[in-house]
């Protein structure tokens, strides 16, 4: 994968990290980034950012997408539309709820101490904005965080929370990231990685032709984050045995391209 692709794949997290560092007073907001926590089933969960403050614990899930975003709070999947193609991805509200539940159990704290924040950082437009709660944002994240002013935790509790997370989190390493990807692939291969059909037949035909060409020459780039893609085969479900291209940044990015067979 090229350096440019890696930068594009992580730009959302970088923007959030830098903004939080510069604009939030470190005396009142304690910041943790890229946290991998163990789960009771032997797997792991990865949280982009945690900000621990007197006003609660902000759990931030970043999404670096382009195009149009469609989704509702209760939907299992949301949809990205870009260049006439549609791609589904896990509802980030549900995804972040699992992160918060994990932290709630780890810290033995009620859910009322947590604030979920979904931050879309790419050049995207949320087309169902009016049907989503206020914590789904593509701008104004720090303003939203600062709007929470009810004191919920004291300074001693903040130190204990950060210490507990730091002691429990897995090391930041390629090995940790690889093991987390393998866990998700085994868990979601039949749900998240199977190729999505294209609604527009004309677009689907041209996309299939493009894939035929790239399959014999160079691998395609991810339609979501422009990273390199790798050839995979669906392991279970209706598409078992069917090849497709998946983003090399999975699970951070779940972009796929169908392969005509």
C-alpha positions as CSV (number, residue, x, y, z in Angstrom):
1,X,0.0,0.0,0.0
2,X,1.3,3.4,-0.9
3,X,2.0,6.1,1.7
4,X,-0.7,8.3,0.2
5,X,-3.2,5.5,0.6
6,X,-2.3,4.9,4.2
7,X,-2.7,8.7,4.9
8,X,-6.1,8.8,3.2
9,X,-7.3,5.8,5.1
10,X,-6.4,7.4,8.5
11,X,-7.1,11.0,7.8
12,X,-10.4,11.1,9.7
13,X,-8.7,9.8,12.9
14,X,-5.8,12.2,12.5
15,X,-8.1,15.2,12.1
16,X,-10.0,14.3,15.2
17,X,-6.9,13.6,17.2
18,X,-5.2,16.9,16.3
19,X,-8.3,19.0,16.8
20,X,-9.0,17.4,20.2
21,X,-5.4,18.0,21.3
22,X,-5.3,21.6,20.2
23,X,-8.8,22.8,21.1
24,X,-9.7,20.9,24.2
25,X,-8.1,22.0,27.5
26,X,-6.0,19.1,28.7
27,X,-6.7,20.0,32.3
28,X,-10.4,19.1,31.8
29,X,-10.3,16.6,28.9
30,X,-8.1,13.6,28.9
31,X,-7.6,12.0,25.5
32,X,-6.9,8.4,24.5
33,X,-6.5,7.3,20.9
34,X,-6.7,3.9,19.0
35,X,-7.7,1.8,22.0
36,X,-8.0,-2.0,21.5
37,X,-9.8,-3.8,24.4
38,X,-10.3,-7.5,24.9
39,X,-13.8,-9.0,24.8
40,X,-15.1,-11.9,26.9
41,X,-15.4,-14.1,23.8
42,X,-11.7,-13.9,23.2
43,X,-12.0,-11.3,20.5
44,X,-11.3,-7.5,20.6
45,X,-12.9,-4.2,20.0
46,X,-11.2,-1.1,18.7
47,X,-12.2,2.4,19.7
48,X,-10.9,5.4,17.6
49,X,-10.9,8.0,20.4
50,X,-12.0,8.3,24.1
51,X,-12.1,11.6,25.8
52,X,-12.5,11.4,29.6
53,X,-13.8,14.6,31.2
54,X,-15.8,15.8,34.3
55,X,-18.7,16.0,31.9
56,X,-18.7,12.3,31.0
57,X,-16.7,9.9,28.8
58,X,-16.9,10.7,25.1
59,X,-16.5,7.7,22.8
60,X,-15.8,8.8,19.3
61,X,-16.2,6.7,16.1
62,X,-14.7,8.3,13.0
63,X,-15.8,7.6,9.5
64,X,-13.8,8.8,6.5
65,X,-16.3,8.6,3.6
66,X,-17.0,10.5,0.4
67,X,-20.2,10.9,-1.4
68,X,-23.7,10.7,0.0
69,X,-24.6,8.9,3.2
70,X,-28.1,7.4,3.9
71,X,-29.2,5.9,7.2
72,X,-31.6,5.9,10.1
73,X,-31.0,5.4,13.8
74,X,-32.7,2.0,13.8
75,X,-31.2,0.6,10.5
76,X,-28.8,-2.3,10.8
77,X,-26.8,-1.0,7.8
78,X,-26.3,2.5,6.3
79,X,-25.5,3.2,2.7
80,X,-22.8,5.2,1.0
81,X,-23.4,6.3,-2.6
82,X,-20.4,7.4,-4.6
83,X,-20.0,7.7,-8.4
84,X,-23.3,5.9,-9.0
85,X,-22.4,2.9,-6.8
86,X,-23.9,1.9,-3.5
87,X,-22.0,0.4,-0.6
88,X,-23.4,-0.8,2.7
89,X,-21.6,-0.4,6.1
90,X,-22.5,-1.2,9.7
91,X,-24.6,1.4,11.5
92,X,-22.0,3.4,13.4
93,X,-24.4,4.2,16.2
94,X,-24.8,0.5,16.9
95,X,-21.1,0.0,16.4
96,X,-20.3,2.7,19.0
97,X,-22.9,1.4,21.4
98,X,-21.0,-1.9,21.6
99,X,-17.8,0.2,22.3
100,X,-19.6,2.0,25.1
101,X,-21.1,-1.3,26.6
102,X,-17.5,-2.7,26.7
103,X,-16.2,0.4,28.5
104,X,-19.3,0.4,30.8
105,X,-18.6,-3.1,31.9
106,X,-14.8,-2.6,32.2
107,X,-15.2,0.6,34.3
108,X,-18.4,-0.6,36.2
109,X,-20.1,2.7,35.2
110,X,-23.7,3.3,34.2
111,X,-24.3,4.2,30.6
112,X,-25.4,7.7,31.6
113,X,-21.8,8.6,32.1
114,X,-21.0,8.1,28.4
115,X,-21.6,10.2,25.3
116,X,-21.5,8.6,21.9
117,X,-20.1,10.7,19.0
118,X,-20.1,9.7,15.3
119,X,-17.8,11.9,13.3
120,X,-17.9,11.7,9.5
121,X,-14.7,13.4,8.4
122,X,-14.5,13.0,4.6
123,X,-16.1,15.0,1.8
124,X,-19.5,13.5,2.4
125,X,-23.1,14.7,2.8
126,X,-25.5,13.0,5.2
127,X,-28.7,13.0,3.2
128,X,-30.8,11.7,6.0
129,X,-29.6,14.3,8.5
130,X,-33.1,15.1,9.8
131,X,-33.7,11.4,10.6
132,X,-30.6,11.0,12.8
133,X,-29.8,12.1,16.4
134,X,-27.6,15.1,17.1
135,X,-24.5,13.1,17.9
136,X,-24.1,12.1,14.2
137,X,-21.9,14.8,12.9
138,X,-19.9,15.8,9.8
139,X,-18.9,19.1,11.4
140,X,-18.9,20.8,14.8
141,X,-17.7,17.8,16.8
142,X,-15.7,19.9,19.4
143,X,-18.7,22.3,19.7
144,X,-20.9,19.3,20.5
145,X,-18.4,18.0,23.1
146,X,-18.2,21.3,24.8
147,X,-22.0,21.7,24.9
148,X,-22.1,18.9,27.5
149,X,-21.6,20.8,30.8
150,X,-23.3,18.7,33.4
151,X,-20.6,17.5,35.9
152,X,-20.7,13.8,36.2
153,X,-17.3,12.8,37.4
154,X,-14.7,14.2,39.8
155,X,-10.9,14.4,39.3
156,X,-10.1,11.3,41.3
157,X,-12.6,9.3,39.1
158,X,-11.0,10.7,35.9
159,X,-7.6,9.4,37.0
160,X,-9.0,6.0,37.9
161,X,-10.8,5.7,34.6
162,X,-7.8,6.5,32.5
163,X,-5.6,4.2,34.6
164,X,-8.0,1.3,34.2
165,X,-8.2,1.8,30.4
166,X,-4.5,2.1,30.0
167,X,-3.9,-1.1,32.1
168,X,-6.5,-3.1,30.1
169,X,-5.8,-2.0,26.6
170,X,-3.7,-4.1,24.3
171,X,-0.4,-2.8,23.0
172,X,-0.5,-0.5,20.0
173,X,1.2,-2.8,17.4
174,X,0.7,-4.3,14.0
175,X,0.2,-7.7,15.7
176,X,-2.7,-6.3,17.7
177,X,-4.3,-4.8,14.6
178,X,-3.8,-8.0,12.6
179,X,-5.4,-10.1,15.3
180,X,-8.3,-7.7,15.5
181,X,-8.8,-7.9,11.7
182,X,-8.7,-11.7,11.8
183,X,-11.3,-11.7,14.6
184,X,-13.7,-9.5,12.7
185,X,-13.2,-11.4,9.4
186,X,-14.1,-14.7,11.2
187,X,-17.1,-13.1,12.8
188,X,-18.5,-11.0,9.9
189,X,-17.3,-12.6,6.7
190,X,-20.8,-13.8,5.8
191,X,-22.3,-10.4,6.7
192,X,-19.9,-7.6,6.1
193,X,-17.6,-8.9,3.4
194,X,-20.0,-10.4,0.9
195,X,-20.2,-8.4,-2.4
196,X,-23.1,-5.9,-2.6
197,X,-25.1,-5.9,-5.8
198,X,-25.3,-2.6,-7.7
199,X,-28.8,-1.2,-8.2
200,X,-28.0,0.6,-11.5
201,X,-27.5,-2.0,-14.2
202,X,-25.6,0.3,-16.5
203,X,-23.2,1.3,-13.8
204,X,-22.9,-2.4,-12.7
205,X,-22.0,-3.5,-16.2
206,X,-19.2,-0.9,-16.6
207,X,-17.9,-1.6,-13.0
208,X,-17.7,-5.3,-13.8
209,X,-15.8,-4.6,-17.0
210,X,-13.4,-2.4,-15.1
211,X,-12.8,-5.2,-12.6
212,X,-12.1,-7.7,-15.3
213,X,-9.4,-5.4,-16.6
214,X,-7.8,-4.6,-13.3
215,X,-7.9,-8.3,-12.4
216,X,-5.5,-9.1,-15.2
217,X,-3.4,-5.9,-14.6
218,X,-3.4,-4.0,-11.4
219,X,-5.6,-4.3,-8.3
220,X,-8.4,-1.7,-8.1
221,X,-8.3,1.0,-5.5
222,X,-10.9,1.2,-2.8
223,X,-13.9,3.3,-3.8
224,X,-14.2,4.6,-0.2
225,X,-10.7,5.5,0.9
226,X,-8.6,5.0,-2.3
227,X,-6.4,2.4,-0.5
228,X,-5.1,-0.7,-2.3
229,X,-7.5,-3.7,-2.4
230,X,-6.8,-7.4,-2.0
231,X,-8.6,-10.3,-3.6
232,X,-10.7,-12.3,-1.2
233,X,-13.2,-15.2,-1.4
234,X,-16.5,-15.2,0.6
235,X,-16.2,-18.0,3.1
236,X,-19.9,-18.4,4.1
237,X,-23.4,-17.3,3.2
238,X,-25.1,-17.2,-0.2
239,X,-21.9,-15.9,-1.9
240,X,-19.6,-18.7,-0.5
241,X,-16.8,-19.3,-2.9
242,X,-17.3,-16.1,-4.8
243,X,-14.2,-13.9,-5.3
244,X,-14.3,-10.1,-4.7
245,X,-11.9,-7.3,-3.9
246,X,-11.9,-6.0,-0.3
247,X,-10.2,-2.9,1.1
248,X,-6.8,-3.6,2.6
249,X,-7.8,-1.3,5.5
250,X,-10.5,-3.6,6.6
251,X,-12.1,-3.4,9.2
252,X,-11.6,0.4,9.4
253,X,-12.8,0.6,5.8
254,X,-15.3,-2.0,4.3
255,X,-15.1,-1.0,0.7
256,X,-15.6,-3.8,-1.8
257,X,-15.6,-4.2,-5.6
258,X,-17.4,-7.1,-7.3
259,X,-15.6,-9.5,-9.6
260,X,-17.5,-10.8,-12.6
261,X,-17.5,-14.6,-12.6
